[in-house]
Amino acid sequence: MLENFRHFKAGPDPFGRVWQVDLLWIQNAIAIRHSDAIDVKFLLSSGDTVLERVVSLRHPDLLQLSRETGRPLTDPWCMSLAARRLIRMIETGEDFEKPLVTVRMEELRGYALEGAPK
């Protein structure tokens, strides 16, 4: 179980690379792109390759999921959900080429349950 969502390794990706991942920022997307979402930006590096990826979490989905799970909507929880999506992107190659990915509610629910205390 990944415990540090600010600085971690992920992979291997479909090409066998392991990525060092660092959180750059978490921000309300209304301020930067007029979207009702929380954006979480990560810096990824593997060898000489450095990439930036933003995982966007829709605010209405987060509010609904917070009600469903009884978890408060906090920055660490959003960071955890976004990191889980990024790890999936790295390991599967799914959406990895996209600089901005919005997480669908069904995925978000799965990541929330994955990280729920037993």
Buried (B, 14 or more C-beta within 10 A) or exposed (E): EEEEBEEBEBBEBEEEBEBBBEBEEBBEBEEEEEBEBBBBBBBBEBEEEEBEBBBBBBBEBBEBBBEEEEBEBEEEBBBBBBBBBBBBBBBEEEBBEEEBBBBEBEBBBBBBEEBEEE
